Amino acid sequence: MTRLAAHKACENFSDTLDRVVAKGERIVLHRRGKDVAALVPVKDLALLEELEDRLDVEDFRKPPLWPTALNSRQEQTGNSGSSQRTYRPVSRHTSMP
């Protein structure tokens, strides 16, 4: 992968862009030695976005984090979570004692 100073890419932007489009070259732009951006072919960008979408789907399919946190909390309090709570339905027409 080619590294190029950002100011040089600006000075010769048309030529730099041609390198990316015609040759499929990936160019990392830097300022004061620090990488700040990249010029990549649109085909590469599409692949990157597809990978991100796949990772998003994988994250979505993972079990939620809250049951793990809930189980951890139950272990700390000594409540195993095995006891079942029973709820009695309350009628709206009767008064509460």
TORFI-457494 format. One record per residue (C-alpha): z, x, y; residue in one letter. Coordinates in steps of 0.05 Angstrom, whole numbers, plus 32768, in hexadecimal, padded with zeros to 4 digits. Each point is the difference from the previous one (the first is absolute). Example, Ala and Ser with C-alpha at 12.3 -4.5 7.8 and 13.67 -1.06 7.14 Angstrom:
! residues 2
809C80F67FA6A7FF3801B8045S
***
This chain:
! residues 97
800080008000M7FEC801B8044T803380078039R7FE77FFC8047L802380038043A7FFE7FBA8020A7FE2801B8041H7FC780227FDAK7FF27FBE7FDCA7FFC7FDD8043C7FD28036801DE7FD07FF87FC6N80107FB97FEAF7FB97FEE7FEDS7FF9803D7FD3D80467FF57FE3T7FF07FB87FF1L7FBE80137FDFD802580307FD1R802C7FC67FEAV7FC97FCC7FFAV7FC7802A7FE3A802680317FD5K803D7FD67FEEG802D8037801CE80497FF1800FR80198020803FI804980068014V800B8005804BL803A8028801CH8022800B8042R8027803F800CR7FFE800D7FB4G801B7FBC7FEDK7FD47FD07FD8D7FF97FC08028V7FC47FD97FE3A7FC880017FCEA7FB77FEE8002L7FE97FE57FBDV7FC37FDC7FE7P80067FB47FFEV7FF880037FB4K8040802A7FFCD80247FD0802DL7FEC7FC57FD4A801D80257FC3L8040800E8025L80087FB78014E7FF27FEB7FB8E8037802F7FE7L80307FE48034E7FF07FB97FE9D800D80137FB8R8042801F8012L80137FC18027D7FF17FD57FC3V8029802E7FD3E803B7FFC8031D7FF97FB48001F80047FFD7FB4R804080297FFDK80417FD97FF8P80247FF38041P803680308016L80367FCC800CW80127FF27FB7P800F804A7FF8T802C8000803DA80227FC07FE8L800E801E7FBBN801C803E8021S802E7FD5802AR80187FD97FC4Q801180417FDCE80298017803BQ80287FBF8004T80097FFC7FB5G7FDA7FBE7FFCN7FD080067FC6S7FD97FC38015G80067FE47FBAS802B7FC58014S7FD97FC1800FQ80127FD6803CR7FFC7FB67FF7T7FF17FD38039Y80127FB78004R7FCE7FD48023P801C7FDC803CV7FEA7FBB8011S7FF37FF18049R801F7FBB7FF7H804580167FEAT80348020802BS801980467FF2M804B80057FECP
***
